[in-house]
Amino acid sequence: MADGSTRQTRITTSHWGAFEVDVEDGRIVATRPFANDPNPSRIPEILPEAVHHRSRIARPAIRRGWLSSRKRTGRGSDEFVDLPWDEALDIAAAEIDRIRKTHGNEAIFGGSYGWGSAGRFHHAQSQVHRFLNVIGGYVASFGSYSTGCAQAIMPHVFGADFLTLLYEHQEGWQVIHDHTETLVMFGGINPKNAQVSMGGITEHETAGWFDRFATKGMRCINIGPQRTDAPAGCEWVPLRPGSDTAMMLALAHVLEEEGLTDHAFLDRCTVGFDRFRPYLMGETDGQPKNPDWAAPICGVAPDTIRDLARRMAASRTFVTVAWSLQRAEHGEQPYWMSAVLAAMLGQIGLPGGGVGYGYGAIGGVGKSLIGLRGMTFSQLQNPVRKFIPVARIADALRHPGMEYDFNGRRDTYPDIRLIYWAGGNPYHHHQDLNALHEAWQSPETVIVNEPWWTATARRADIVFPATTPYEREDIGRTNLDDYLFHMPQLIPPVGEARDDYAIFAGLAERMGLGADFTEGRSASDWIALLYDQYREQAAEQGIDIPDLATLRDCNWVQLPIRADGPNRTFFAPFREDPEAAPLPTPSGRIEIFSDRIDGFGYDDCPGHPVWLPPSEWLGTASEATPLHLVSPQPGDKLHSQLEAALADQPGARPETLVIHAQDAQARGITSGDLVRVFNARGACRARAAVSEGIRPGVVALPTGAWYGDPGGNIDPHGNPNVLTRDIGTSRLGQGSSAHTALVQVERLTLDNPR
């Protein structure tokens, strides 16, 4: 720990990578890149300003209207009353106890998102879920805003849990480099997004691999609405947002019509092509899904589609699919159809061939590592079986008791009376934030642990100031990286902040369950115990891990867990012998047609992949909303983290809207102009950036700006989620449909300052 008297330098890690930190007089004063990182992220540069920002929550605080009369309305506009820790903990513990005893634990929702820290013990999601399980359980959520739809659909297709497939069984960059001849990227592969990864990414390699691909002569094709979704030098096929499935179907039609389909592979390794083919060829509906049909849907010339299909069949082809494709209405379809397209090519299970998901979405995908688990703080068992899809929280708050469908089951939304949120900002992730703000008034109580006064904290009733990862000790490691870090406490807690463990231990103690939560251990005790268990598990795999004292002294080590030679994917043994190594699907094969899904009877997700037009896309554009909005991840931060300090930089807010020159000229907009982006759901300000690198008819506004005051008629900072539509991807996945949104854009002037 820094003693506050001299300048010290240590190394720590984060979700955006490792970096050196200078501390002086108890403050972080500077950061520098980690020497081993070939392409370090610039995100840590803002850290000194962010950690010590005026928006830090200094003391426990309770909303005045709730404190005086338990008033639910006023969240987001009320002032807060600071209280001593003991008094605030007493009030919160009594309220949690009242809710669970009066309404049962199904009335408690445990919200968290897991990105609060790269540290393994001070993992906010584990902390809040463990506490809630100790007191009798909580309503959980399924999936994530990033991949919730894919997590529902892909186990039906490949059998494996999607995250397991994603993180442990995909091709490594080296294998792609050595074997792939044609890399077809639906949604691109963006090094900007690969800055971050769950648990940290120490060596940022994505951009470097594309340099090597170019040197080798690999053909890399970016299919999507923005040129910048792939590194410079990649070919760009400007595709209409939401039309990827139609493009894939047209490619598949060319394969089948021209005799390029690998039917031997389909017969050995898949089921259901005979049920899918009549739809593909137009025998069931009279419409062949050929390039002439797809061209007006996708905005891609028929000959471009035909040439690409022939190229894919004639070369070792690897198809990648960005997470963004399934964050849209009917997001199940492009994910399923990409698997069908790859199966028709017959290259699944071959080195550098087949299909992969999430390359570039996070930095860890593409690293070939020996799995080394451990360092997980147990959440214990949740006695409550009720859960909701993660992106349906606003629906649950609005409609308690309403029936809904999800992945073959019919359930009812719980009657949520208390929300406890730690580690996350739903006013960043969720869609249609103005509607969420109204739904958020429904619970009796909202409690939040948070370092900064985010939009979520300002809409809480009880707010506990939480430490950042730089104000506590932890261990940084992840299955997606080959580095292990001691994360030292660099500075004392800012204000009266406490770590989540101390907060939950205090609450549990007041509820008579302190020993159940802590098991008699301090945070340091737990770190030592979990680390020793991690070392023991590593030793069983023949991997030597230094003891904790040594790691504290050396700060970090690189582990010998890089996988040598060609990695064998999940599909290689299956391809070699589908009988001996079947997939965990009902058929043991890749399911082109799923009897299980067909049995659900969902018209928005039938038994095989189909083209289903979104409710909002360029095919339904109108004079009122003629432009398709995409809302990519920001390049200057992770989600909305560090935003308070970033927003202070001159000209940084409102956020930048990328608009094609043709659309800008029609509206009298030039780069740097302030604009209003709006639809029936809301409006926000943005600053225009005119570009030829985005498809006409499409605008891009990154997420991450803090949600502003809903009392005004426009969000001042440029948060796209005041515009996005809050509907499930389908009854199967119920994921986020953030990329299904139409908007209008107009220039703001002194005469039109709205």
WOMOLIN-V876535 format. One record per residue. OMEGA is omega in degrees with one decimal (NA if undefined). Layout:
OMEGA / OMEGA
//
This chain:
175.8 / -177.4 / 174.9 / -175.5 / -178.9 / 177.7 / 179.9 / 177.5 / 176.0 / 176.7 / 173.8 / 179.7 / -176.1 / 177.3 / 179.9 / 172.5 / 179.5 / 178.6 / 174.6 / -178.9 / 173.4 / 179.6 / 177.9 / 178.8 / 175.4 / 179.8 / 169.8 / -174.4 / -179.5 / 173.1 / 176.1 / -179.4 / 174.1 / -170.7 / -175.6 / -175.3 / -177.3 / -177.0 / -171.2 / 175.7 / 176.4 / -177.6 / -176.6 / -177.0 / -176.9 / -171.7 / -179.6 / 179.9 / -176.0 / -176.7 / -176.8 / -174.7 / 179.5 / 179.9 / 174.7 / 177.3 / -171.0 / -174.2 / 171.1 / -175.4 / 179.0 / -179.0 / -171.5 / -178.7 / 178.3 / -177.6 / -175.6 / -173.0 / -176.5 / -179.4 / -178.2 / -179.3 / -179.0 / 177.3 / -176.9 / -179.4 / -179.8 / 170.1 / -178.1 / 177.0 / 176.3 / 178.9 / 172.2 / -177.6 / -175.3 / -178.9 / 179.6 / 178.0 / 177.0 / -177.6 / -178.3 / -179.5 / 178.8 / -179.5 / 177.1 / 179.7 / 179.1 / -177.9 / -175.0 / -179.5 / -178.9 / -171.6 / -177.7 / -176.6 / 174.3 / 176.5 / -178.2 / 175.8 / 178.5 / -177.3 / 174.6 / -178.0 / 170.4 / -177.8 / -175.0 / -177.5 / 172.3 / 179.0 / -173.7 / -180.0 / -179.2 / 179.4 / -168.1 / -179.2 / 177.3 / -177.0 / -176.6 / -179.7 / 177.1 / 179.9 / -177.3 / 176.2 / 177.7 / -176.9 / 173.9 / 174.8 / -172.8 / 171.3 / -178.9 / 175.4 / 177.7 / 171.2 / -179.6 / 174.8 / -178.5 / -169.5 / -174.5 / 178.9 / 179.3 / 179.3 / 178.2 / -171.6 / -168.4 / 173.7 / 175.9 / -174.7 / -176.5 / 179.1 / -175.9 / 168.5 / -172.7 / -178.0 / 175.4 / 176.5 / -175.0 / -169.5 / -171.4 / -169.6 / 178.3 / -178.4 / 174.0 / -179.2 / -178.2 / 178.8 / 177.5 / 179.2 / -172.9 / -169.5 / -174.2 / 175.4 / 179.1 / 178.2 / -177.9 / -170.4 / 173.8 / -174.9 / 175.7 / 170.5 / -168.3 / 177.7 / 176.3 / 179.4 / -178.5 / 172.1 / -171.4 / 175.5 / 179.5 / 179.9 / 176.0 / 175.5 / -169.7 / 178.7 / -179.9 / -168.8 / -169.2 / -178.2 / 179.5 / 177.8 / 179.3 / 172.4 / 179.3 / 176.5 / -179.1 / 178.8 / 179.3 / -176.3 / 176.7 / 177.3 / -177.0 / -172.1 / -179.5 / -179.5 / -177.1 / -173.2 / -177.1 / 175.5 / -174.7 / 175.5 / 174.0 / -178.1 / 177.5 / -179.5 / 176.1 / 173.2 / -177.9 / 172.1 / -175.3 / -175.1 / 173.1 / 176.5 / 176.8 / -176.1 / -176.1 / -178.7 / 178.1 / 177.7 / 179.4 / 177.5 / 179.8 / 175.3 / 178.9 / 179.5 / 178.0 / 179.0 / -176.1 / -177.1 / -175.3 / 176.1 / -178.3 / 179.1 / 176.6 / -176.8 / 177.4 / 177.4 / 179.4 / -179.0 / -176.6 / -162.7 / -178.4 / 169.4 / 169.9 / 179.5 / 179.4 / 176.7 / -177.8 / -173.3 / -180.0 / 175.6 / -179.0 / -174.8 / 176.2 / -178.3 / -178.1 / -175.6 / 178.3 / -177.5 / 173.8 / -178.4 / -174.7 / -178.8 / 178.4 / 175.1 / -174.2 / -171.8 / 179.5 / 176.5 / -172.9 / -172.2 / -179.8 / -175.9 / 179.9 / -178.7 / 175.8 / 179.2 / -179.4 / -179.1 / -179.9 / 179.6 / 179.5 / 177.7 / -178.8 / -179.2 / -174.5 / -175.6 / 172.9 / -170.1 / 174.3 / 179.6 / 175.2 / -176.4 / -179.5 / 176.3 / -173.8 / -176.1 / -179.6 / 172.5 / -178.6 / 176.9 / -174.5 / -179.7 / 176.1 / -169.7 / 179.0 / 177.9 / 178.7 / -176.5 / 176.9 / 176.7 / 178.7 / 179.4 / 179.1 / 178.4 / 178.6 / 174.7 / 174.8 / -174.6 / 177.8 / -178.5 / 174.1 / 178.4 / 177.6 / 178.5 / 177.3 / -173.3 / 178.6 / -172.1 / 171.5 / 174.6 / -177.1 / 177.8 / 172.1 / -173.4 / -175.2 / 179.9 / -177.4 / 174.4 / 178.9 / -175.1 / 170.1 / -178.3 / -179.6 / -172.8 / 175.7 / -180.0 / 178.8 / 177.4 / -172.3 / 174.4 / -176.2 / -176.4 / 178.5 / 179.6 / -179.6 / -177.9 / -178.0 / 173.5 / 175.5 / 169.4 / -167.9 / -176.2 / -177.8 / -177.1 / -179.7 / 176.0 / -179.2 / 179.6 / -178.6 / -167.8 / 177.2 / 179.8 / -179.3 / 177.8 / 174.7 / 179.0 / 175.6 / 169.2 / 175.2 / 178.7 / 175.3 / -175.0 / 175.4 / 176.8 / 178.0 / 175.3 / -173.7 / 178.8 / -178.1 / 173.3 / 170.8 / -176.9 / 176.4 / 179.2 / 178.8 / -177.1 / -178.3 / 176.4 / 163.4 / -169.9 / -166.9 / 179.5 / 178.6 / -171.9 / 177.2 / 176.9 / 176.2 / 179.5 / 178.0 / 179.8 / -176.3 / 178.7 / -171.5 / -176.6 / 176.8 / -174.4 / 173.5 / 178.8 / -176.2 / 165.7 / -173.6 / 175.2 / -172.8 / 176.6 / 175.7 / 176.1 / 178.5 / 178.3 / -179.3 / 178.0 / 175.9 / 172.8 / 177.9 / -177.4 / 175.9 / 179.2 / -177.4 / 176.5 / 168.4 / 179.9 / -176.0 / -176.8 / -179.1 / 177.9 / 176.0 / 175.1 / 178.7 / 175.2 / 178.0 / 176.4 / -175.8 / -175.5 / -178.2 / 175.9 / 177.1 / -174.7 / 158.6 / 179.5 / -175.7 / 169.1 / -173.7 / -177.2 / 173.2 / 175.8 / 178.5 / -177.0 / 179.2 / -176.1 / 173.5 / 177.2 / -176.7 / -179.0 / 179.4 / 179.5 / -177.2 / 175.2 / 178.0 / 177.7 / -179.0 / 178.8 / -179.8 / 179.1 / 177.4 / -176.0 / -177.0 / -178.5 / 178.4 / -179.4 / -173.2 / -172.2 / 176.8 / -175.5 / 170.6 / 176.4 / 179.0 / 177.7 / -178.9 / 179.2 / 179.4 / -179.3 / -178.6 / 179.8 / 178.2 / 177.4 / 177.6 / 178.5 / -179.7 / 178.4 / 178.4 / 179.8 / 177.8 / 176.8 / 178.6 / -178.2 / -177.5 / 178.5 / 179.8 / 177.1 / -171.8 / 179.7 / 179.1 / 179.2 / 177.5 / -176.2 / -175.8 / 173.2 / -179.3 / 172.7 / 171.0 / -174.0 / -179.8 / -175.2 / 173.3 / 179.3 / -179.7 / 176.3 / -178.9 / 178.5 / 177.9 / -177.0 / 175.2 / -171.1 / -176.0 / 177.7 / 178.2 / 179.9 / -177.9 / -177.8 / -177.7 / 178.7 / -177.7 / -178.0 / -177.0 / 172.9 / 178.6 / 170.7 / 178.2 / -179.2 / -172.1 / -177.7 / 170.2 / -172.2 / 174.2 / 168.9 / -179.0 / 175.0 / -179.0 / 179.0 / 178.4 / 179.6 / 177.3 / 178.6 / -178.6 / 177.0 / 178.2 / 172.6 / -176.8 / -169.3 / 173.3 / -177.8 / -179.2 / 172.7 / 177.0 / -178.4 / 174.8 / 177.9 / 175.4 / 174.4 / -175.0 / 175.4 / 176.7 / -178.6 / -179.0 / 177.1 / -179.2 / -179.3 / -174.1 / -172.0 / 177.5 / 179.7 / 166.5 / -174.7 / -177.1 / 175.4 / 179.4 / 177.4 / -173.6 / -177.8 / 171.8 / -177.1 / 178.9 / -177.7 / 179.1 / -174.8 / -177.4 / -179.3 / 179.0 / -178.2 / 178.6 / -176.3 / -176.5 / 177.6 / -175.7 / 179.9 / 9.8 / -177.7 / -175.5 / 175.4 / 176.3 / -177.1 / -179.2 / -177.2 / -179.8 / -179.8 / 178.3 / -178.6 / -179.4 / -177.4 / -179.8 / -175.5 / 171.9 / -179.9 / -179.0 / 179.1 / 168.7 / -179.0 / 173.2 / 177.6 / -170.2 / 168.1 / -176.3 / -177.5 / -177.1 / -179.0 / 174.9 / 172.1 / 173.6 / 176.2 / -171.4 / 168.9 / -176.5 / -171.7 / 169.7 / -176.4 / 175.4 / -177.6 / 173.2 / -178.3 / -178.4 / 171.7 / -178.1 / 178.6 / -174.9 / 176.0 / 170.3 / 175.7 / -179.3 / 178.0 / -176.1 / -175.9 / -179.8 / 179.1 / 177.5 / -179.3 / -179.0 / 174.2 / -171.2 / -169.0 / -179.7 / 178.1 / -176.0 / -176.7 / 164.2 / -175.7 / -172.1 / -172.4 / -177.5 / 173.8 / 176.1 / 177.7 / 174.3 / 175.4 / 177.2 / -172.1 / -178.5 / 178.8 / 179.3 / 176.5 / -174.0 / -174.2 / 175.0 / -174.7 / 172.4 / -177.1 / 167.9 / 178.8 / 175.4 / 179.9 / 176.3 / 178.5 / 176.5 / 178.4 / -178.2 / -170.6 / -171.1 / NA
//
